Amino acid sequence: MISLGQLKEIEDLREVWQHEALDFTPWLAKDENIVLLSDAVGLEITIDETESDVGDFHVDIYATETGTDRKIIIENQLEETNHDHLGKLITYASGKDADIIIWLVKKAREEHRSAIEWLNNHTDEKISFFLCEIKLYRIGESAPAVKFDVIEKPNDWVKNIKHNECINATQQSRLDYWIAFNEYAFKNSQFSKNFKRGKPSTDHWMDFSIGSSDCHLTIAQIKQRNEVNVAIYINNNKELFHSFFEKKAQIEADSGLIFDWRELPEKKASRIVIEHSVELENKDKWNEQFDWFIDTMIRMKKAFKKYL
């Protein structure tokens, strides 16, 4: 019989981090630690700055969602939530024009949980608020282990209902397609290991990170041509495109795919694309299209990521 230890919570976070700015923020900003928060909130986070200026104040962490341009602020509080930090959160979000706002606390008071829920339900679909509690645990004399408990997060269903009230038939069709794709794709264990859940929208594309801020995967539906495609989208980095192109033969051999290499010299961005003809309006064929997306995306991530 295996002897099991007893899991005990460390109530005082300051046993591990004495000071928010001097101890907790530098700890969280390390790659091996920010990934714990990334996994909890379902976002891939790239740190841009710690103690980043907002007028005369400083936000604890200023970051970007990996593979997109969405800006993130993270405010840390090694104590119960209070009105002061809630006010700072709104001020910093405004000053940094943030899309994603994350509030990390020791304990969330009910009135502040309600405030974050209200903000999620009364802002547009581009803005997301997360309220997370920081938990510390130990088994016996082991080193402390950290867990981030998400207490409040965006209710995308509510936001989509609000958004759907003012969208046209084409936009609704795109949104329905991406919602169906998410529901189908993330039942595939291999796909869910490789990608974080994308956010369905009325755009004809959806972006997915491949672990780099230099490029990301984009999937698209092109109704006019009855076509879907998957692309490596490289923003403002022709050098990266050229480095990929030098390895074109190996990348295509590794992936088993043939790509259209679009440097687009007159533009900042470059794209490496593969296209597939489909019947977009035939919902009975959607799962076949989703299977093509899943297979192609996994192959492309594996083939390109080794050269990043």
Buried (B, 14 or more C-beta within 10 A) or exposed (E): EEEEEEEEEBEEBBEBBEEBEEBBBBBBBEEEBBEEBBEBBEBBBBBBBBBBEBEEEBBBBBBBBBBBEBBBBBBBBBEEBBEEBBEBBEBBBEBBEBBBBBBBBBBBBEEBBEBBBEBBEEBEBEBBBBBBBBBBEBEEEEEBEBEBEBBBBBEBEBBBEBBBEEBEEEBEBBBBBBBBBBEBBBEBEEBEEBBBEBBBBBBBBBBBBBBBBBBBBBBBBBEEEEBBBBBBBBBEBBEBBEEBBEBEEEBBEBBEBEBEBBBEEEEEBBBBBBBEEBEBEEEEEBEEBBEBBBBBBBBBBEBBEEEE
